[in-house]
């Protein structure tokens, strides 16, 4: 981590011009720094927007990002149909969890996958968040009220803990620090220790976040208390996966958080329809807890490869008129088990076309906000959905899982059936281990394409089970770290931080 100093090459104190159309568009400037910078609300707002730009750059913007698609495709029941030749091997390696060839690969898709093997972008977020947390107190009270200072500090806490959540989910053990301008070389700490620190950190700051924003342009894209609740639910469920002493405390925490979520009445499930699908994945719906904005009208465009529809859709939802086949599809046997014939489910009829075709005519219609360029035979359709990180059904299904693990099956079914009712699907009535499996499958159905699949496989250890993973990881390989992503560390970084080690399974 270049002595962890790279985490804060604060070569970038960001400021943003006011106005909706400039939301999240930031311009780095070098002139404002230190005490000269932290003087006005605009200074603080500009720097804070820089946090979200860093997240967006890591997961969606720039050259050939494929962050969320990779998380859903890894070990999933997916097949390559008509991918350009340079991508076939890359995707087959991802599906089979064969990541070593990717490390040395040079194709466009290898390079995109290798960006998931670099944690620098997340540590840039951590470092900037730590600076915001410290420096905002220096803004004169005539420019920023104490209430607003606490809110900005809580946003900083949210963003650093979101970054640590991704770091632990991707790489396991993490280098953990919360000090501004940190420069000392540190070893990686056990991920469970890091997660518990994150839970305490976010819990202490949660109530300083607003329940809602008066500026609707911020809704869903800046954290609220409900966003923090969702983050805490994920932190607790990931911690439960690795705590061999007492998992129940995390499950109990999740149920308390679910009770709190229910008090925020501005959030609600939307029935699954085409119209609501467009709303949900634009990012400002009543289901949206936290998203990364994509909006071509504001110049906020993701890399093509960052959109799930790029792989699983074709014209008229993706590509030129000549793109008549999807690059990838779900395996027929898997998708028909997930959505069995004769069982009504609005997600099947709304989000898929030729769902069981097992060929390029498969069409995924969950992400269908688009913009079009060109005319006639030169028309090209590009995705314009935001990237949803947390939304309400995800939180409800985590609560269902926690309740089932605690043996509270009535509560578990109550949570999961809220999601199924919104999908016009029949209620789940199973019990015991079958109920737990049904909740997992409901997450697969509801969150398909949203980057949750592989994390859920790992967290529940179902990644070792061929019923749930197309290419299961053996128990011994799992315990050795085969579930992590390889962690790229340069020779320079190793020299700067002698404590820094990669993930041994992939070395």
Secondary structure, 3 states (H helix, E strand, C coil): CHHHHHHHCCCCEEECCCCHHHCCCCEEECCCCHHHCCCCHHHHHHHHHHHHHHHHHHHCCCCCCCHHHHHHHCCCCEEECCCCHHHHHHHHHHHCCCCHHHHHCCCHHHHHHHHHHCCHHHHHHHHHHHHHHHHHHHCCCCCCCHHHHHHHHHHHHHHHHHHHHHHHHHHCCECCCCCCCCCCCCCCECHHHHHHHHHHHHHHHHHHCCCCCCCHHHCCCCCCHHHHHHHHHHHHHHHHHHCCCCCHHHHHHHHHHHHHHHHCCCCCCCCCCHHHHHHHCCCCCCCEEEEECCEHHHCECCCHHHCCHHHHCCCCCCEECCCCCCCEEECHHHHHHHCCCCCCCHHHHHHEECCCCCCCCCEECCCCCEEEECCHHHCEEEECCCEEEEEHHHHHHHHHHHHHHCCCHHHHHHHHHHHHHHCCCCCCCCCHHHHHHHHHHHHHHHCCCCCCHHHHHHHCCHHHCCCCCCCCCCHHHHHCCCCCCCCCCCHHHHHHCCCCCCCHHHC
